[in-house]
Amino acid sequence: MDENNVRSVEIERTGAGEYVVRNVRGGEIALGAGDDATFTPVELLLAAIGGCTGIDVDLVTGRRAEPSRFVVRVSGDKVRDEAGGNRMRNLRVEFDVAFPADEGGDRAREILPRIMAQSHDRLCTVSRTVELGTAVTVTRAGDSHAD
C-alpha cells in the first residue's frame, strides 16, 4: 500500500477510563467511556459518518451559496446481536440545511439531493467502509514483558 494512502491515529491512556486520540497533524480529542462529557468510541463513529458526508455536501453546495443553516444529525441503535456482540444498526444521517433565497441558494438546493446521494454511494470513505463491512485486524505491538 502506498504510504500516501495510510491514515492513522494513536490512542493513549491518560487515566482510568480516560484517553486522548491524536492524529499525525497534532490534533487531539478526549475519549472516554461515557461517564463524563468526553466522546465515546460509538459517538466518534457517528461523528465520523456524519462528518465525512457533511464535508462532501458542504464543499459542493458551499461553492454555490453560503448556507444559513448547516446541521448534520447522525443516530443509530446500539444493540446486542444474535451472537452476543455489540453493534450499531439503523444508522441514519439527517441533513438540516438552509440556503439564502437567491440564485446561489437555488443552485445549492438543486444540487443538494444529488451530492447527498453521491457522498453516500461513492465519496464518503467512512460510511462506505461501514456499509461494506471491512475487516478489522487486532494485533499486539512488542512483547509481553512489563515495563
N, C-alpha and C positions, 0 to 999 in steps of 0.2 A: 504494500500500500504506500502511495506517495505521502511523504510526511506533511505536505500541504493539506492533505485531506483529514489528518488526525485532529480530533477535538478531545480535550481532556479537562478534568477538574481534579482538585485534591481536597479531601475532607479530613480535617484534623480535629481530634477530640480536644476540647478546651476545658472540660469539666464533666461531672456526672450528668449525662443526658444532654450535653451541650457540645456543639460542633461549629466549625466555620468552614464554609466551602470557598475555595479560591480558584480563580481561573489564571491562565498564564499571563494575562494582562494586568494582574494585581487586584482585580475586583474581588470583593468578599460578600458573602451572605451568611447570616447566622442561621443555623439549622438546629432543630430540637425535636422532642417527642410530642409536642402539643401541650405541654404543661404551662407555657407562657406565650408571649406574643411572637416568638420565632416561628418561622415556617417549618412545617413538617415535610418529609420527603414527598408525600402524596400531594400536598399543596404546591410544591415546586414542580411536580409533574403536570398538574393542571395549569400552572403558570407558564410552563414551557410550551404546552399545547396552544394556549391562548396567545402567548407572546409571539410565537412563531407565525401563526396565521394572521395575527393582528398587525405585525410588522409588514407582512406581504401586502395586506389590504391597505394599510396606511401609506406605504410607499407609492402605490399605484393611484389611489384616489387622491392623495395629497398633491400629486402633480397637476390635478385639475382644480382642486379647491381646498382651502384650509378648513378642516371640519370645525363646526361649532360645538360638537359633542362627539367623543370617540371613546366608547367603553366596550370592553370585551369581557363577558362573563363566562366562566368555564365551571361546569359542575359534573358530578357523577356520583354513583353509588358505590361505596366500599362494601364488598360482600365477602363471605367465605364461600368458596365454590364447593362443588361436589367432592373434590379430592381433599378438602380441608384447608386449602390455601387461600390466602387473602388476595384479592384483586379488585380492580375497578371495572364497572360496567356502566352502560347508559351514559357514556361521556357526551357532553353537549357543549357546543361553543355558540354563544349568542352575541351578535353584534348589535349595539345600540349606538347608531351613528347618525349624525345630522350634519347637513351642509347648508351653506347660505342659499337664499332664494335668488340666485343669479345664474348666469350662463355656466360658470365654472362649477357651481353646485349641481346644476342639472347634469353636467357631464360626469361628475363624480357619482351621483345617484344612479346614472345609467350604467356605469361600469361596475358598480358595487357587487351585484349578484354574480357577475362573471368572474371577478377577481376572487371573491369568496370561494367559488367552486374550483378555480384553478389552484388556489392555495391548498385547499383540501385534497384535490385529486393529484396534484403534481409538485407543488412548490414547497410546502411545509415539511421539512425533514422530520420534525418531531411527531406530528400526527400520523404521517405515513409510516414511520418506524413502529409506532404503537399498533396501527391497524394491520401491518404486515406481520407482526409478531416476531421481530428479530430476536435471535437467541442472545442470552447474556451469559458470559463465562465468568466464574468467580475463581480467583487464584490467590495464593498467598505469596508475598514477597519475602525473600530472605529465608532464614531457617527458623527452627522452633525454639531457639535459645532465648532466654530472657536477657534484657539489657543489664 
